[in-house]
Amino acid sequence: MSENKPLDREFAYTSVHFNTARTTLYRLAGIKLADSKDAMVYSRLVRRIRTLKLAGFSAYFEHLLSHENEHQEFINALTTNQTAFFREPHHFEVLKQYLIDNPDTRRIWCAASSTGEEPYSIAIVVAEHFNSFKTPIEIIASDIDSGVLKKAEMGIYPLDRIDTVSDIRKKRFFHRGRGAQLGNVRVVPELKQMIKFIRINLLDSFWSLKTPIDVIFCRNVMIYFDKETQEVILKHMMNSLSKDGLYIAGHSENFNMFPQIITAVGQTTYRPVKGLMSAKT
């Protein structure tokens, strides 16, 4: 990366700035940024620099060191949130079957809820299983990014976000916007009430969750952590699952390197290794 200020950049941005950003992100959130992400870091952090009316990247990192409340803004800026309703649809068929096979299911955790499409998809499957919005199952949706959690809690989406949702589900679980909300949809209030949204940093040694958890959705998250961090988080999650609990991963994730913690039981679905300490009720 050039040490000089390119003509098309508002602020000087060097390899030192980039490495400071990614070491700080790793320290705060355990997320490792590839060398190829230097342009992304510039484009996202420059917005914070403008908002705070700072002189440049060096001034921003000094601000970050002395203002702990900026940590969350920094994490929000550099985390990527890609999601969709019923993304990787086979997982929701797995959930449907799990609910049939495990009538005592009481708790489902969506550990990277992003803007809410995934936990609302989970809630739809649960509501359909019980044919009611009032169910015995607690659904927890968490994310490290407080900004996307706010969007998730609102439950408002552009109309095209539900293009892949069936007409029956559209009618039952969404309301079309009118007036200022024309072109948007809102999840019905009853569905929203099924979900508890909370901020959780997976690196924290304590998570504010009741255990045991019966199903954990943690899809396409572990790819952002190095092996050591993956092992710590996976062990924590497996210890939080019930004896017959299920862990649902993303299509790009594989945990064959952790046979002492987790074992595959299907396509990107896992269970804790037998003998691992189970969560208490």
N, C-alpha and C positions, 0 to 999 in steps of 0.2 A: 504494500500500500504506500502511496506517495506521502512524504512528510509535508508537502506543500498544499496550499489551499487551491483546489481545482477551480476553474473559472465558474463552473455551474453550481458551486456549493457556497452557501451563505456563511458557513463557519469553517474554520480550519479543523481538520479531522485527520488524526494520525493513527498509526498502528498502536501507539501507546494508549490512545483513547479507546480504541476497539478492545484491546486486551484488558484495560481497566473495566470496561463494561461487562465483558464476559466473565472475568474472575469475580466481579461483584455479584453477577446473576447466579453464578455457581454457589457462592457463599450464602446468598439469601434464599435461594430456591432449589439448589441442587441441579439446575439445568445447565447443560453444556452446549454452547453455541459453536457450530462449525466455522472453519476459516472463511467459508463462502458467505457468511451472514454479515460481513462488514457493512455492506450497503444498507441492509435492513436496519442495523443498529443506528446508523446515521439518520435515516429517514424517520425513525420512530422517536429517537431521543431529541432530535432537533425541535420537535413539537413542544417537548417539555421546556427546552431552553427558551423558546419564544414565549411560552406561557408565563414562565418565571422571570422573563426579561433579563436573562443573564448574558454575559459577554461571550460565552462559548462553552466548549466541552470541558475544559479544565475547570472553569468556574462552576459548571454543573456538578462535576464530581466532588468538588469541595463542598458544595451545597448538600449533596447526598450524604456526605460524611457527617455533617453537623445537624442535619434535619431528619430524624428517624421517620417522621411522617411522610417523607418523600420515598421511602423504601417501597411502599405499596404502589405508588405511581410508577416507579421505575420497573417493578415487576410487571405491572399491567401493560406497560408500553412494549416490553420485549417478549411477552408470551404470545404464542400463536393459538388462535381458537378456530378450529374447523369442525363443523358439525352439521347434522341434518336430521330431520325426523326419520326414524326407523332406518338409520344408517347401518349397514351390515345387517340386513333384515333377519338373517338366520339366527342371530342372537336373541331376537324377540320371540322366535319360535321356541328356542331353548328355554327362555324364561317362562313362556306359557306352559311348557311341559313340566318344568320344575314346580310351578305352583300346583299343578295337578298331582304330582308325585309327592309333594311335601305340604300337606294341608296345614301344618303348624308354622309355616313361614310367617315371620313377624317383622322382618327388617331388611330393607334393600338400600344399598348405598351406591349412588352414582358419584364416583370420586373425581370426575373432571367434567362438571356439568356444562361448562362454557355458557352459551347464551340460552340454554334451557331445552333445546330440542330433544336431547337424550333423556333427561329425567321425565319430561312430559310424555315421551314415547313409552317409557317404563310405566308411568301412571296409567296410561291408556290401556296397556295390557292387563294391569292389575284390576282396573275398573271393569273391563270386559270379563275377566275371570269371575268376579263376584257379581257381575251385572248390577253394580252399584258404585257410587262414589264413596260411600261409607264402608270402609274395609278395616280389618284388623292389622293391616300392614302399614308400617311407618316407612316412608320413602324419604331418604336424606340425599340432598344434592349439594355437592361442595365444589369449590374451585379456589385456586390461589389468587385469581384475578377478581378483585372486588367489583370492577366495572362491568364485567360480563355477568356477574351474579345479579346486579341490579337490573340488567336487561332481562335476565331469566325470570326474575320475580315479577316483572311487568307482564310477561307472557304475550307480547305483541310482536307480530312478524309480518313482513311483506307477504302478500297473497301467494306469490310464486313459491314461497318456502314450503307450502303444503301441496304442491303439485303432485307429489308421489304418494300422498295420503289418500286412502280410498274415500269414495263419496260418502259412504256410511259413517266413517269416522269424522269426516269434515262436518257433517251435519250434527253429530252428537257432541263433538268435543271442541268446536270452534265457532265463534261468532264473527261475521263479516263486519268490518268497520264502516262507519257512515260519517258524513261530514268531514271533519279534519282527519279522520282515520280511514277515509276511503282509500282502497288499495291495500289495506292491512287486514289481518285477522287477529283475534284475541282468543286465547284459550278460555274455556268456560270457567267461571269462578270455582265451581265444585272440583274441577281437576286441579286447579292451582292450590286449593286447600289440602290436597293430598300430599303435598311436598313441603318439606322444610329445607330452606336454602341457608347454608352457612359457609363461611370462609374457612378453609382448612389448607394449611401448608403441609404437604405430605412429608416434609423433612422434620417436622416437629415430633418430639418424642412422645407427646400426649395429644390425642385427638379427642375433641369434645363430642364423642359418640357413645351411645349406649351399645353394649355388646351382649350376646353374640349377634353378629350380622349374618344373615342367611345368604344373600347374594351381593357381590361387589362387581359393579361395572367399572373397570378402569382401562379404558380402551385408547390405544395409541398415545399413552402418556409415558410409559417406561422407556420408550425410545429416546427421550430427551435426557435420561440420566445415565451416568456411567455404571459399570458393573457393580462397583462397591455400593453405590447409592441404591441401585435396584435391589440388591440383596437385603439391605436394611429395611426398605419400604415393603418388599414382599413378605419378609418375615413378620413385620408388624401387622400386615393385612391378613396373613394366614392365621396368626394368633388371634385375630379379631373375628374370624369366621366361626360359625357353628360347626358341629361335628360333620354334618353332611352339607356344609356350605359350598357355594359355587363362586368361582372367580372367573369373570369374563374379560378377556383381553382383546386387543385390536388385531387386525389381520397382519400387521407388520411386526408383531411381537412374538418372541419365542423364548421360553425359559428352560430349555434343556440343560443350561449350565447350573441350574439350582435344583438338582434331583433330591437334595436333602430337605427342601422346603415345599416344593410344589410339584404336582404331577398332572399330566394332561389326561382329560377324560373325553375329549371331543375336539371339534374344530375350534381352536382358540378358546377353549373352556378348560378350567383347571379346578383341582381340589387341593386342600392341604395334604401333605404327606402324613400318613397314619403315624401317630405317636407324637406329632407336633403338639405343643401345648394349646389347648382349645380355650376359647373365651368362655367366661362364666356368664350365666344368665343373670 
